[in-house]
Amino acid sequence: MPVSLQQEGALIRIRLEGAIDIGCAQELKELLVQGLKTGSEVRIQLAEATDLDVTAVELLWAAKREARASGVVFAFEGRAPGPVSAALAAAGLETFAESGGTI
């Protein structure tokens, strides 16, 4: 499964594996919405992702914006592989993906 959600107390982890593209966009959107609705900290694990298409990047960007507006901590966890970092850099999210930083 390319996208999965794991809840550990007040922490939500959404793990991305393999190529994240339009084929799993609906699932990614649902998990991001579910995670943000909890009001808990949401972390996106990128280490196992091999590629993000524009749809996935847009969903992550929108989730970042919604988290900021809602006061929810939203962070990338782990170092993103090269193609994933490049996709995030194109969207202005590279700083967070490289450092595992909080958005």
N, C-alpha and C positions, 0 to 999 in steps of 0.2 A: 504494500500500500504506500503510495508516494507521499501522502499527507496523513499525519495522525496527531491526536491530542492526548496529552497525559496530564492529569491534575494531581499535584502533590501538595495537599493542604491549600495554602493561599497562593500557590504558584501554578500557573498553566504553562505547559511546554507544548509547542506545536513543532513537530519534527517534519522536515522536508527531505525526501530521499529521491535520488535520480533526477530525471528531467521533470520540472514542474511547468506544465503548459496548459493550454486551453482545455485539454481533456480532464484535468483535475481541478480546474478553476472553481467550479461550483462547490466542490468539497472543501477547498481551501477557504473560500469565502465563508461557508457555514461554520468552519472551525474558528476562524478569526472572529466572527460575530459572537459565537458562543463564548469564546475566551474573554472578549472585551466586555460582554454583558455581566460577567461574574464580578467585575470590579477588582479582580486579583491582578497580580503582576503577570504579564504575558511575555514569554520568551520564545523566540523563533530559533530553532536549531537548524543551522545551515551546513554543517560539516559534511553531510552525506548527499547534499544536493549537487547535481552535476550541471544543471542549466536552469535558468529562469526565463520564460518568455515574457513578452510585454504585459500579458494579462496578469501573470503572477506578480510582476513588479508593481503594476498598478494597484493590485489588491493589498500588497504590503504597504505601499505608500498611503493608501486610503486608511488602512488600519492604524498606521502611525499617526495620521492626522486625527482620527477619531479618538485614539488613546490620549493624545495631548489635550483635546477638547474635554475629555471626560475625566482627566486627572489620573488615568491608569498608566502604570509603568509598563513600557513596551520596549523590549530589548532583543537584539540578536545575540545568540549564544554560540560560541565556537567560531573558528576561522572559516570563512567562506572560500571554497575553491575558486581558482582563477576566473572561469566563465561566469560564475555567480557574482563574484566581486565586480566584474566588468558591467554586468547588467544593473547591479545596484548603483554603481558609480554613475552610470548614464542617467539614473533617476535622482541623483543627489543623495543617496543613502549610503555611500561607500564608507564614510567615517564610522558609522555605527556597525557595519558588517565587518570591518577590519579589526575593530577593537572590542567587539562584543558589547558595544556601548548602549546606553539607554537613550531612547528617543523620547 
